[in-house]
Structure formats: C-alpha cells, structure tokens
Amino acid sequence: MKTEMPSIFSAKRTSFVRTSVIREILKLTVENSDILSFAGGLPNPNLLPKDVLNTVMESVVKENISTAFQYGDSSGYLPLRTEISNKLTDVYWSTPESITITHGSQQGLDILGKMFMDSDTNVLLEDPVYLGALQAFSPYNPNFFSVPIEPDGPDLYLLEEIISQNKIHVFYINPSYQNPSTYTWSLEKRKQIAKILDDNEIILLEDEAYRYLDFSGIVYPSVSSFRKRSDLTFVLGSFSKILSPGFRLGWTVVPEVYRSLFTAIKQGNDLNSNQFSQVVVSKLLNVLDWKGHLYSIQNFYSEKKETLVSLLREYLPEARFTIPEGGMFLWVEYPQVSSKEFMNRCLASGVAMVPGTEFSPTSRSSSFFRMNFSFLEKENLELGVKRITKAYRDINT
C-alpha cells in the first residue's frame, strides 16, 4: 500500500518572513575563502584579551561548574544583570531586576515583536533601518511607517507629520552610529524626540548595540534616559560588539509592568540564555580594565575607518560617504550603478558588500552599500577596494 506524503503546511505569518542577504553573503565567504567580505558586522576577534579570557574560563570551570553548566533563571544570571545595570545602562529606572539577558539583542527584538506587533500595529522605523529588526518584526505583519534619517537623526518635520496623521504604536530606533547609515542622533534631537514620544504615548524600542564604539570615547545619553514614560520604554544592548558575538549574549531593560510577559515569552523560546557564557562574561566584567578595553576597541576601529576612507578617496573618488563618529561601517554611495549589477560584479571579482536596498523598509532602490571596516586586515582592505574599483570602472566605461 502506497503511503501518502503529508501536505506541506506553514503558518500564514511565514509568508512575511524576510531573508537576510547578509547571512547569505557570509555563507558564500565561508564556502569561498578567496572572497573578501565588507558585508558582515564582524568585530575583530583579536581585541578580546586572550590571557584574561583563559584565566576567567579556567576559574569558571573550577569554581562555578555547578552553576555554569546547569539551567538558569530565565531572566538571566543575577551577577551579570547587576554588572549590566551598574555599568552599561543610563536609564534612571534600571535595576538588576529590570534586566533580562537575551540570546543576543536579536532575541530581544523578536520577543518585543511578539509582545506588541500584529496586523493592527503601526510601527515606525528609521529609513534606512537595521535589517535584523525588519527580520524580527516582519513575521508579525505590522504596518510599517518610515522616517528618513539625517546625519543628526530623524527628519523632525516628517516625524511629527507621520505621528500627527497616524496612530503610531511603536518606534524602533538605533540612535548611536546607526546600522547601516552610521548616523548619530544629536543631543537636541534625542531630547526633542523623547518628548514627542511621551506626548503621544508611543512605545520606544531603543537599540544601543553600538553605543560604546565612539572613536573619541564619547558615550551619548540614550533617548530613553530623557523619557518620562518609563513604562513605554525598552532599551536593548549587546556584548557582540564590545566583547564577542560568540558569547551570543545581549540584554533588554524591561519596564516593570511588562517583565512577567517578557520572561514568559522568552521561556517559550529557549528556557534560559547560555548559562556558561553568562558566568564567563560576568567574571570578565569584574576583572577587565573596562575603560581600557573600550578605549582599545575605539582606537583600533578609528584607525581602520581612516584606512578605508583613505583607500576609497585614493582609488575611487567618485564614492560618497559621511565620515562616521563611531561604529563599524561606512555607508557608501556609488553613483551611476545599479545596486544589483554592482553587487553581482563585485562578488564575481571576489569582494562582498551589502546593498542599501536590504535596509529599506519600503524596498526602494538605492545606490548605497554598507561596508564593514573592522574585520579585514589593512592589506585585504586595500585589495578589496581595488576589486571594487575595477568592478565599478567595468560598469562605467
């Protein structure tokens, strides 16, 4: 008797799932080591002091094995939450109890999408916007609105126009060295927008993954720190850019009224975040010269940014970009090329970048590309720019 195969079934929301061209490009670079990648937001692995890490990991295995290798609190390892509250947040309502440890800040975005978004939710995004946020929110099928980002933050006129004409429920922002534009909100716009959000009772999701990567060591106050409506404010952070993405640890500052729900959704996702990583990172925060560690990252990335800027100016002066104050990227406009054709020619030439269309909430065409400068060594940065230049010249000759 022939066995009938079951019919293929998937939930309706899967039709809204977005793929990540960045992950596809990263897969290509793993499969082909000859491809030089400017695509991923990859921290440089040599910036984590290996001697300190070795010592900490040994001590965790010797002294904390019963905790580190066991299930843990769904909200996270309390000593780590305490370190984060004391060192890495600036909102006045932050306490260890307000912190939930997540599997990278990306999990925090997904949980917040589950909490607040469905087909009746109006979500305001920056344009361009972090692709991972689009991926996290899209399955819940909210109505996306977008506001253009200027070098000092959102266009205030358009922001107020959107809010006055539509009931906006949630605003997702990445105000410091924004991924991908690299723009940083001014202090004045942070204050003004905090007031606008309070006046209109809008939930704020503030993603501060790059907050500590200012090339001059400046740490801007979060937009959330200026809000009066703490009950409508969530702040996300990550260790991926300041320690290592391999730990897969982030955090979310959650208002008290939502903590039980946030934790319950997280329990359904993973029970608890990686306990071993949490214990290791907690000890690292205790023993590292934290200011010195951040300074070394900021200085290193500043030098790498200068290298890429000088290479583009030397080999491809047609390229246009704003010099970022911090972060890991350049947001580069390549005039007179189709982004799809240029990306394909670059890949064929052995170099990868992410086209700006991937960061548009409305999928509008773009001649921008996001270029990461933190990972490649100097000689490969130069070789990569030469390959990009050749691909560009081949199109425009």
Backbone hydrogen bonds in HBPLUS format (Angstrom, degrees):
<---DONOR---> <-ACCEPTOR-->    atom                        ^
c    i                          cat <-CA-CA->   ^        H-A-AA   ^      H-
h    n   atom  resd res      DA  || num        DHA   H-A  angle D-A-AA Bond
n    s   type  num  typ     dist DA aas  dist angle  dist       angle   num
A0014-THR N   A0011-ALA O   3.04 MM   3  5.70 154.9  2.11 116.8 123.7     1
A0015-SER N   A0012-LYS O   3.05 MM   3  5.87 162.0  2.08 122.6 127.6     2
A0016-PHE N   A0013-ARG O   3.00 MM   3  5.54 162.0  2.03 114.9 120.8     3
A0017-VAL N   A0014-THR O   3.24 MM   3  5.22 164.8  2.26 103.4 108.0     4
A0024-GLU N   A0020-SER O   3.18 MM   4  6.54 155.3  2.24 146.8 153.9     5
A0025-ILE N   A0021-VAL O   2.85 MM   4  6.04 154.2  1.92 145.2 152.1     6
A0026-LEU N   A0022-ILE O   2.85 MM   4  6.11 159.7  1.89 149.8 155.8     7
A0027-LYS N   A0023-ARG O   2.92 MM   4  6.11 148.4  2.02 140.5 148.9     8
A0028-LEU N   A0024-GLU O   3.05 MM   4  6.38 150.9  2.14 141.4 148.8     9
A0028-LEU N   A0025-ILE O   3.03 MM   3  4.99 113.3  2.49  93.6 109.6    10
A0029-THR N   A0025-ILE O   2.95 MM   4  6.33 153.8  2.02 151.8 158.9    11
A0030-VAL N   A0026-LEU O   3.00 MM   4  6.27 142.5  2.14 143.6 153.4    12
A0031-GLU N   A0027-LYS O   3.02 MM   4  6.27 157.4  2.07 148.6 154.6    13
A0032-ASN N   A0028-LEU O   2.77 MM   4  5.93 139.7  1.93 145.0 157.2    14
A0035-ILE N   A0032-ASN O   3.17 MM   3  5.95 170.1  2.18 121.9 125.0    15
A0036-LEU N   A0350-GLY O   2.93 MM 314  6.14 168.4  1.94 137.5 135.1    16
A0352-ALA N   A0036-LEU O   2.88 MM 316  6.25 151.7  1.96 153.8 155.9    17
A0038-PHE N   A0352-ALA O   2.79 MM 314  5.68 166.0  1.81 154.2 158.1    18
A0372-ASN N   A0038-PHE O   2.72 MM 334  4.63 159.5  1.76 128.3 134.9    19
A0047-LEU N   A0044-ASN O   3.30 MM   3  6.05 168.5  2.31 124.3 125.3    20
A0053-LEU N   A0049-PRO O   3.07 MM   4  6.33 161.8  2.10 151.3 157.1    21
A0054-ASN N   A0050-LYS O   2.83 MM   4  5.98 160.7  1.87 149.7 154.4    22
A0055-THR N   A0051-ASP O   3.12 MM   4  6.30 161.6  2.15 144.0 148.7    23
A0056-VAL N   A0052-VAL O   2.95 MM   4  6.16 163.2  1.98 153.4 158.0    24
A0057-MET N   A0053-LEU O   2.90 MM   4  6.06 167.4  1.91 155.0 158.4    25
A0058-GLU N   A0054-ASN O   3.02 MM   4  6.16 157.7  2.07 147.1 153.2    26
A0059-SER N   A0055-THR O   3.02 MM   4  6.25 156.8  2.08 145.8 152.3    27
A0060-VAL N   A0056-VAL O   2.94 MM   4  6.20 148.9  2.03 149.4 158.2    28
A0061-VAL N   A0057-MET O   3.10 MM   4  6.33 161.6  2.13 148.2 152.0    29
A0062-LYS N   A0058-GLU O   2.98 MM   4  6.19 155.1  2.04 147.9 155.2    30
A0063-GLU N   A0059-SER O   2.74 MM   4  5.62 162.2  1.77 147.8 153.3    31
A0064-ASN N   A0060-VAL O   2.83 MM   4  4.81 147.3  1.94 125.8 134.8    32
A0067-THR N   A0064-ASN O   3.05 MM   3  5.45 135.9  2.25 108.7 120.6    33
A0068-ALA N   A0064-ASN O   2.76 MM   4  5.81 179.3  1.76 172.0 171.8    34
A0069-PHE N   A0065-ILE O   3.13 MM   4  5.72 156.0  2.19 140.6 143.9    35
A0070-GLN N   A0067-THR O   3.38 MM   3  5.46 154.5  2.45 115.5 112.8    36
A0076-GLY N   A0073-ASP O   2.91 MM   3  5.16 144.0  2.04 105.7 117.0    37
A0101-ILE N   A0075-SER O   2.86 MM  26  5.85 162.2  1.89 138.4 142.0    38
A0080-LEU N   A0077-TYR O   2.99 MM   3  5.51 124.6  2.31 114.0 127.7    39
A0081-ARG N   A0077-TYR O   3.04 MM   4  6.33 160.4  2.08 154.1 160.4    40
A0082-THR N   A0078-LEU O   2.88 MM   4  6.08 150.7  1.97 154.8 162.9    41
A0083-GLU N   A0079-PRO O   3.07 MM   4  6.31 155.0  2.13 140.9 146.7    42
A0084-ILE N   A0080-LEU O   2.97 MM   4  6.25 162.6  2.00 155.5 159.7    43
A0085-SER N   A0081-ARG O   3.00 MM   4  6.15 163.3  2.03 144.5 149.2    44
A0086-ASN N   A0082-THR O   2.98 MM   4  6.14 154.3  2.04 147.9 154.8    45
A0087-LYS N   A0083-GLU O   2.85 MM   4  5.88 153.6  1.92 151.3 158.1    46
A0088-LEU N   A0084-ILE O   2.79 MM   4  4.90 155.1  1.85 135.2 142.5    47
A0094-SER N   A0091-VAL O   3.10 MM   3  5.61 166.6  2.12 120.1 122.6    48
A0098-SER N   A0095-THR O   2.92 MM   3  5.14 141.4  2.07 106.2 117.7    49
A0099-ILE N   A0096-PRO O   3.31 MM   3  5.41 154.0  2.38 101.3 108.7    50
A0254-VAL N   A0098-SER O   2.82 MM 156  5.32 172.0  1.83 157.3 157.0    51
A0100-THR N   A0252-THR O   2.99 MM 152  5.37 151.9  2.07 144.8 153.8    52
A0252-THR N   A0100-THR O   2.94 MM 152  5.37 147.4  2.05 145.9 156.4    53
A0102-THR N   A0250-GLY O   2.91 MM 148  4.99 167.6  1.93 118.6 122.8    54
A0104-GLY N   A0102-THR O   2.87 MM   2  5.41 125.9  2.16 109.7  93.3    55
A0250-GLY N   A0102-THR O   2.90 MM 148  4.99 155.8  1.96 138.8 138.9    56
A0107-GLN N   A0104-GLY O   3.32 MM   3  5.88 139.1  2.49 110.7 117.5    57
A0108-GLY N   A0105-SER O   3.02 MM   3  5.04 116.3  2.44  95.6 111.5    58
A0109-LEU N   A0105-SER O   3.10 MM   4  6.53 149.5  2.20 150.1 158.0    59
A0110-ASP N   A0106-GLN O   3.11 MM   4  6.47 156.1  2.17 147.6 153.6    60
A0111-ILE N   A0107-GLN O   2.90 MM   4  6.18 164.7  1.92 157.1 160.7    61
A0112-LEU N   A0108-GLY O   2.98 MM   4  6.17 160.1  2.02 148.6 154.1    62
A0113-GLY N   A0109-LEU O   2.88 MM   4  6.12 145.6  2.00 143.3 153.3    63
A0114-LYS N   A0110-ASP O   2.96 MM   4  6.30 156.7  2.02 151.2 156.6    64
A0115-MET N   A0111-ILE O   2.93 MM   4  6.19 149.2  2.03 145.3 154.4    65
A0116-PHE N   A0112-LEU O   3.04 MM   4  6.11 158.4  2.09 148.3 152.0    66
A0117-MET N   A0113-GLY O   2.94 MM   4  5.19 155.0  2.00 143.6 147.8    67
A0121-THR N   A0118-ASP O   3.01 MM   3  5.41 169.5  2.02 121.7 123.8    68
A0143-ASN N   A0121-THR O   2.79 MM  22  6.02 173.1  1.79 173.9 174.3    69
A0169-HIS N   A0122-ASN O   2.94 MM  47  5.41 154.9  2.01 141.5 149.7    70
A0170-VAL N   A0122-ASN O   3.29 MM  48  6.63 160.8  2.33 154.6 156.5    71
A0123-VAL N   A0143-ASN O   2.84 MM  20  5.98 160.5  1.88 151.4 158.1    72
A0145-PHE N   A0123-VAL O   2.81 MM  22  6.03 155.4  1.87 157.2 157.0    73
A0124-LEU N   A0170-VAL O   2.75 MM  46  6.12 170.3  1.76 164.3 164.8    74
A0172-TYR N   A0124-LEU O   3.05 MM  48  6.40 162.3  2.08 175.2 171.3    75
A0125-LEU N   A0145-PHE O   2.79 MM  20  6.11 150.1  1.88 145.3 154.3    76
A0147-VAL N   A0125-LEU O   2.95 MM  22  6.41 149.8  2.04 159.4 169.2    77
A0127-ASP N   A0147-VAL O   2.97 MM  20  5.63 130.8  2.22 147.8 139.8    78
A0149-ILE N   A0127-ASP O   3.16 MM  22  5.86 145.5  2.29 148.6 141.8    79
A0129-VAL N   A0359-PHE O   2.77 MM 230  5.19 161.8  1.80 147.5 153.6    80
A0133-ALA N   A0130-TYR O   3.12 MM   3  5.60 136.7  2.31 109.6 120.3    81
A0135-GLN N   A0131-LEU O   2.98 MM   4  6.33 155.6  2.04 152.0 159.2    82
A0136-ALA N   A0132-GLY O   2.95 MM   4  6.12 151.5  2.03 139.2 146.9    83
A0137-PHE N   A0133-ALA O   2.91 MM   4  6.05 159.5  1.95 154.9 159.4    84
A0138-SER N   A0134-LEU O   2.94 MM   4  5.67 159.0  1.99 146.5 152.1    85
A0140-TYR N   A0137-PHE O   3.05 MM   3  5.87 154.9  2.12 127.4 134.1    86
A0141-ASN N   A0138-SER O   2.88 MM   3  5.24 164.9  1.90 120.6 124.6    87
A0155-ASP N   A0148-PRO O   3.04 MM   7  5.94 151.3  2.13 169.3 166.1    88
A0150-GLU N   A0153-GLY O   2.75 MM   3  5.05 162.9  1.78 134.2 137.0    89
A0153-GLY N   A0150-GLU O   2.93 MM   3  5.05 171.5  1.94 117.6 119.6    90
A0186-SER N   A0152-ASP O   2.89 MM  34  5.08 151.9  1.97 136.6 129.0    91
A0159-LEU N   A0155-ASP O   2.87 MM   4  6.05 155.1  1.93 153.5 161.9    92
A0160-GLU N   A0156-LEU O   2.98 MM   4  6.11 170.2  1.99 150.8 152.2    93
A0161-GLU N   A0157-TYR O   3.04 MM   4  6.21 147.8  2.15 140.7 150.4    94
A0162-ILE N   A0158-LEU O   2.89 MM   4  6.07 161.7  1.92 152.4 155.8    95
A0163-ILE N   A0159-LEU O   3.03 MM   4  6.29 166.0  2.05 152.9 156.6    96
A0164-SER N   A0160-GLU O   2.90 MM   4  5.95 149.5  1.99 140.7 149.0    97
A0165-GLN N   A0161-GLU O   3.10 MM   4  6.19 140.3  2.26 142.8 152.1    98
A0166-ASN N   A0162-ILE O   2.99 MM   4  5.96 126.1  2.29 144.1 156.8    99
A0203-ILE N   A0169-HIS O   2.97 MM  34  6.07 158.1  2.02 150.5 146.8   100
A0171-PHE N   A0203-ILE O   2.83 MM  32  6.24 153.3  1.90 165.6 174.7   101
A0205-LEU N   A0171-PHE O   2.93 MM  34  6.14 166.9  1.95 155.4 154.9   102
A0173-ILE N   A0205-LEU O   2.96 MM  32  6.31 163.3  1.99 162.2 163.6   103
A0207-ASP N   A0173-ILE O   2.84 MM  34  6.03 174.0  1.85 159.3 161.3   104
A0185-TRP N   A0175-PRO O   2.86 MM  10  5.32 161.9  1.90 153.8 159.9   105
A0178-GLN N   A0183-TYR O   2.86 MM   5  5.28 165.3  1.88 148.3 143.4   106
A0182-THR N   A0178-GLN O   2.55 MM   4  4.40 154.7  1.61 143.8 147.1   107
A0190-ARG N   A0186-SER O   3.03 MM   4  6.29 153.0  2.11 148.2 156.1   108
A0191-LYS N   A0187-LEU O   3.15 MM   4  6.45 158.1  2.20 149.0 153.6   109
A0192-GLN N   A0188-GLU O   2.94 MM   4  6.19 167.0  1.95 153.2 157.1   110
A0193-ILE N   A0189-LYS O   2.88 MM   4  5.85 167.9  1.89 149.3 152.9   111
A0194-ALA N   A0190-ARG O   3.05 MM   4  6.09 152.8  2.12 140.0 147.7   112
A0195-LYS N   A0191-LYS O   3.16 MM   4  6.44 155.4  2.22 147.1 152.7   113
A0196-ILE N   A0192-GLN O   3.01 MM   4  6.35 156.7  2.07 146.8 153.6   114
A0197-LEU N   A0193-ILE O   2.90 MM   4  6.10 161.3  1.94 153.5 157.5   115
A0198-ASP N   A0194-ALA O   3.01 MM   4  6.24 154.8  2.08 143.8 150.9   116
A0199-ASP N   A0195-LYS O   2.85 MM   4  6.05 167.1  1.86 156.1 159.4   117
A0200-ASN N   A0196-ILE O   3.09 MM   4  6.22 141.1  2.24 140.9 150.6   118
A0202-ILE N   A0197-LEU O   3.07 MM   5  5.09 164.3  2.09 141.6 146.5   119
A0201-GLU N   A0198-ASP O   3.22 MM   3  5.07 164.3  2.24 102.4 107.1   120
A0204-LEU N   A0232-LEU O   2.83 MM  28  6.26 162.3  1.86 161.7 165.2   121
A0234-PHE N   A0204-LEU O   2.90 MM  30  6.08 158.7  1.95 159.2 166.3   122
A0206-GLU N   A0234-PHE O   2.89 MM  28  6.18 176.0  1.89 159.8 159.0   123
A0236-LEU N   A0206-GLU O   2.74 MM  30  6.04 168.6  1.75 162.9 164.3   124
A0208-GLU N   A0236-LEU O   2.82 MM  28  5.85 168.8  1.83 155.4 158.4   125
A0211-ARG N   A0208-GLU O   3.33 MM   3  5.20 171.2  2.34 108.0 109.9   126
A0213-LEU N   A0210-TYR O   3.04 MM   3  5.52 159.4  2.09 130.4 128.7   127
A0327-GLY N   A0213-LEU O   2.97 MM 114  5.15 152.4  2.04 128.5 133.2   128
A0217-GLY N   A0214-ASP O   3.13 MM   3  5.16 159.9  2.17 105.0 111.3   129
A0215-PHE N   A0325-GLU O   2.92 MM 110  6.04 169.3  1.93 147.1 150.8   130
A0225-SER N   A0222-SER O   3.17 MM   3  5.29 136.2  2.38  96.8 107.8   131
A0226-PHE N   A0223-VAL O   3.05 MM   3  5.68 160.5  2.09 116.9 123.0   132
A0227-ARG N   A0224-SER O   3.06 MM   3  5.25 163.0  2.09 109.6 115.1   133
A0230-SER N   A0228-LYS O   3.02 MM   2  5.76 131.3  2.26 105.0  90.9   134
A0232-LEU N   A0229-ARG O   3.03 MM   3  5.57 164.3  2.06 115.0 119.9   135
A0233-THR N   A0230-SER O   3.29 MM   3  5.11 151.4  2.37 114.8 110.8   136
A0235-VAL N   A0253-VAL O   3.39 MM  18  5.06 153.5  2.47 126.9 134.4   137
A0253-VAL N   A0235-VAL O   2.74 MM  18  5.06 162.2  1.77 150.2 156.2   138
A0237-GLY N   A0251-TRP O   2.89 MM  14  5.23 161.6  1.92 147.5 150.6   139
A0251-TRP N   A0237-GLY O   2.98 MM  14  5.23 155.6  2.04 132.3 131.6   140
A0239-PHE N   A0249-LEU O   3.02 MM  10  5.83 171.1  2.03 157.9 156.5   141
A0243-LEU N   A0239-PHE O   2.84 MM   4  5.33 144.8  1.96 146.2 148.4   142
A0244-SER N   A0239-PHE O   3.07 MM   5  6.21 126.2  2.37 138.5 149.0   143
A0247-PHE N   A0244-SER O   3.40 MM   3  5.97 159.5  2.45 111.0 115.1   144
A0248-ARG N   A0245-PRO O   3.03 MM   3  5.35 142.9  2.17 107.3 117.7   145
A0258-TYR N   A0255-PRO O   2.99 MM   3  5.67 151.0  2.08 120.2 128.3   146
A0259-ARG N   A0256-GLU O   3.27 MM   3  5.29 160.1  2.32 105.5 111.3   147
A0262-PHE N   A0258-TYR O   2.92 MM   4  6.07 169.0  1.93 162.9 166.5   148
A0263-THR N   A0259-ARG O   2.96 MM   4  6.08 167.5  1.97 153.6 156.7   149
A0264-ALA N   A0260-SER O   2.97 MM   4  6.11 154.7  2.04 143.7 151.1   150
A0265-ILE N   A0261-LEU O   3.01 MM   4  6.25 158.3  2.06 154.7 159.2   151
A0266-LYS N   A0262-PHE O   3.04 MM   4  6.28 157.4  2.09 146.2 153.0   152
A0267-GLN N   A0263-THR O   2.88 MM   4  6.12 154.2  1.94 150.0 156.9   153
A0268-GLY N   A0264-ALA O   3.28 MM   4  6.57 147.0  2.40 138.9 146.3   154
A0268-GLY N   A0265-ILE O   3.14 MM   3  5.21 121.9  2.49  95.7 109.7   155
A0269-ASN N   A0265-ILE O   3.20 MM   4  6.54 127.2  2.49 136.2 150.2   156
A0269-ASN N   A0266-LYS O   2.86 MM   3  4.94 135.2  2.07  99.3 113.1   157
A0270-ASP N   A0266-LYS O   2.97 MM   4  6.31 163.5  1.99 171.6 171.0   158
A0271-LEU N   A0267-GLN O   3.13 MM   4  4.09 143.4  2.27 108.5 116.7   159
A0272-ASN N   A0270-ASP O   2.61 MM   2  5.32 142.1  1.75 108.0  95.3   160
A0278-GLN N   A0274-ASN O   3.12 MM   4  6.35 154.1  2.19 144.5 152.0   161
A0279-VAL N   A0275-GLN O   3.05 MM   4  6.36 158.5  2.10 154.2 158.3   162
A0280-VAL N   A0276-PHE O   3.02 MM   4  6.27 164.2  2.04 154.2 158.9   163
A0281-VAL N   A0277-SER O   2.85 MM   4  6.00 171.3  1.86 156.6 158.9   164
A0282-SER N   A0278-GLN O   2.94 MM   4  6.00 154.1  2.01 142.2 149.9   165
A0283-LYS N   A0279-VAL O   3.12 MM   4  6.35 159.5  2.16 146.7 151.0   166
A0284-LEU N   A0280-VAL O   2.90 MM   4  6.18 155.0  1.96 149.7 157.8   167
A0285-LEU N   A0281-VAL O   2.95 MM   4  6.16 158.7  1.99 151.8 155.8   168
A0286-ASN N   A0283-LYS O   3.01 MM   3  5.02 130.3  2.27  95.7 109.8   169
A0287-VAL N   A0283-LYS O   3.04 MM   4  6.35 148.8  2.14 152.4 160.3   170
A0288-LEU N   A0284-LEU O   2.84 MM   4  5.64 161.4  1.88 157.1 160.1   171
A0290-TRP N   A0288-LEU O   2.95 MM   2  5.18 113.2  2.41 108.7  91.1   172
A0293-HIS N   A0289-ASP O   2.76 MM   4  5.97 153.3  1.83 157.0 166.2   173
A0294-LEU N   A0290-TRP O   2.94 MM   4  6.20 165.3  1.96 153.6 156.4   174
A0295-TYR N   A0291-LYS O   2.93 MM   4  6.08 154.4  1.99 143.2 151.0   175
A0296-SER N   A0292-GLY O   3.01 MM   4  6.24 154.5  2.07 145.8 151.7   176
A0297-ILE N   A0293-HIS O   3.18 MM   4  6.50 153.5  2.25 147.5 154.2   177
A0298-GLN N   A0294-LEU O   2.88 MM   4  6.11 171.0  1.89 157.6 160.0   178
A0299-ASN N   A0295-TYR O   2.86 MM   4  5.96 165.5  1.88 153.4 157.4   179
A0300-PHE N   A0296-SER O   3.03 MM   4  6.00 158.7  2.07 138.8 145.1   180
A0301-TYR N   A0297-ILE O   2.92 MM   4  6.10 169.9  1.94 158.3 160.7   181
A0302-SER N   A0298-GLN O   2.96 MM   4  6.02 148.7  2.06 141.6 150.7   182
A0303-GLU N   A0299-ASN O   3.10 MM   4  6.34 156.7  2.16 146.3 151.3   183
A0304-LYS N   A0300-PHE O   3.04 MM   4  6.35 154.8  2.10 145.9 153.2   184
A0305-LYS N   A0301-TYR O   2.85 MM   4  6.02 154.5  1.91 147.0 153.8   185
A0306-GLU N   A0302-SER O   3.04 MM   4  6.31 160.6  2.08 147.1 151.8   186
A0307-THR N   A0303-GLU O   3.02 MM   4  6.29 149.4  2.12 143.3 151.6   187
A0308-LEU N   A0304-LYS O   3.06 MM   4  6.39 164.2  2.09 153.0 155.2   188
A0309-VAL N   A0305-LYS O   2.91 MM   4  6.12 164.8  1.93 156.8 161.5   189
A0310-SER N   A0306-GLU O   2.97 MM   4  6.08 164.1  1.99 147.3 151.5   190
A0311-LEU N   A0307-THR O   2.99 MM   4  6.19 152.9  2.07 147.6 155.4   191
A0312-LEU N   A0308-LEU O   2.99 MM   4  6.19 164.6  2.02 153.9 157.0   192
A0313-ARG N   A0309-VAL O   3.04 MM   4  6.24 160.0  2.08 149.0 154.8   193
A0314-GLU N   A0310-SER O   2.96 MM   4  6.07 143.8  2.09 138.8 148.5   194
A0315-TYR N   A0311-LEU O   2.89 MM   4  6.02 175.3  1.89 158.5 159.4   195
A0316-LEU N   A0312-LEU O   2.80 MM   4  5.07 148.2  1.90 132.6 142.9   196
A0319-ALA N   A0316-LEU O   3.01 MM   3  5.89 161.7  2.04 127.4 131.6   197
A0320-ARG N   A0333-GLU O   2.99 MM  13  5.01 164.5  2.01 143.3 148.4   198
A0333-GLU N   A0320-ARG O   2.75 MM  13  5.01 171.5  1.76 155.5 158.0   199
A0373-PHE N   A0328-MET O   3.15 MM  45  6.03 156.0  2.21 142.0 148.2   200
A0330-LEU N   A0371-MET O   2.80 MM  41  5.15 145.2  1.92 142.9 154.6   201
A0371-MET N   A0330-LEU O   2.87 MM  41  5.15 168.4  1.88 160.3 162.7   202
A0332-VAL N   A0369-PHE O   2.89 MM  37  5.28 153.8  1.96 167.9 159.4   203
A0369-PHE N   A0332-VAL O   2.71 MM  37  5.28 143.4  1.84 144.2 156.5   204
A0334-TYR N   A0367-SER O   2.86 MM  33  5.56 171.6  1.87 156.1 153.7   205
A0342-PHE N   A0338-SER O   2.83 MM   4  5.96 167.8  1.85 162.1 166.2   206
A0343-MET N   A0339-SER O   2.88 MM   4  5.94 160.3  1.91 145.2 150.7   207
A0344-ASN N   A0340-LYS O   3.04 MM   4  6.22 164.4  2.06 149.2 153.3   208
A0345-ARG N   A0341-GLU O   2.92 MM   4  6.13 157.8  1.97 150.2 156.5   209
A0346-CYS N   A0342-PHE O   2.89 MM   4  6.05 156.4  1.94 148.7 155.5   210
A0347-LEU N   A0343-MET O   2.92 MM   4  6.17 163.6  1.94 152.5 156.6   211
A0348-ALA N   A0344-ASN O   2.95 MM   4  6.14 157.3  2.00 144.4 151.0   212
A0349-SER N   A0345-ARG O   2.95 MM   4  6.15 130.3  2.21 135.6 148.9   213
A0349-SER N   A0346-CYS O   2.95 MM   3  4.93 128.7  2.22  94.5 109.3   214
A0351-VAL N   A0346-CYS O   2.93 MM   5  5.25 154.5  2.00 134.5 137.7   215
A0350-GLY N   A0347-LEU O   3.00 MM   3  5.02 157.8  2.05 102.3 109.2   216
A0354-VAL N   A0370-ARG O   3.49 MM  16  5.32 176.7  2.49 148.1 147.5   217
A0370-ARG N   A0354-VAL O   2.88 MM  16  5.32 157.9  1.93 154.7 159.0   218
A0358-GLU N   A0355-PRO O   3.20 MM   3  6.04 157.7  2.25 122.0 126.3   219
A0356-GLY N   A0368-PHE O   2.67 MM  12  4.80 147.3  1.77 152.2 140.5   220
A0359-PHE N   A0356-GLY O   2.97 MM   3  5.51 158.6  2.02 117.7 124.3   221
A0360-SER N   A0357-THR O   3.28 MM   3  5.36 167.0  2.30 110.8 111.3   222
A0363-SER N   A0360-SER O   3.17 MM   3  4.91 166.5  2.19 102.5 106.4   223
A0380-ASN N   A0377-GLU O   3.00 MM   3  5.41 121.6  2.35 108.0 122.8   224
A0381-LEU N   A0377-GLU O   2.85 MM   4  6.14 146.5  1.96 154.7 165.6   225
A0382-GLU N   A0378-LYS O   3.05 MM   4  6.35 159.0  2.09 151.6 156.0   226
A0383-LEU N   A0379-GLU O   2.99 MM   4  6.23 160.5  2.03 140.8 146.5   227
A0384-GLY N   A0380-ASN O   2.81 MM   4  5.82 157.5  1.86 141.4 148.0   228
A0385-VAL N   A0381-LEU O   2.98 MM   4  6.20 158.1  2.03 147.5 152.7   229
A0386-LYS N   A0382-GLU O   2.98 MM   4  6.23 154.6  2.05 149.4 156.5   230
A0387-ARG N   A0383-LEU O   3.02 MM   4  6.32 152.2  2.10 145.9 153.2   231
A0388-ILE N   A0384-GLY O   2.94 MM   4  6.23 155.8  2.00 148.8 155.8   232
A0389-THR N   A0385-VAL O   2.86 MM   4  6.02 158.9  1.90 148.1 153.9   233
A0390-LYS N   A0386-LYS O   3.01 MM   4  6.26 158.8  2.06 146.9 151.8   234
A0391-ALA N   A0387-ARG O   3.04 MM   4  6.30 162.8  2.07 148.3 152.8   235
A0392-TYR N   A0388-ILE O   2.91 MM   4  6.15 155.5  1.97 150.2 157.4   236
A0393-ARG N   A0389-THR O   2.84 MM   4  6.08 162.7  1.87 154.7 159.2   237
A0394-ASP N   A0390-LYS O   2.87 MM   4  6.04 154.6  1.94 150.6 157.5   238
A0395-ILE N   A0391-ALA O   3.28 MM   4  6.52 144.3  2.42 138.6 146.3   239
A0396-ASN N   A0392-TYR O   3.09 MM   4  6.33 150.5  2.18 145.6 154.2   240
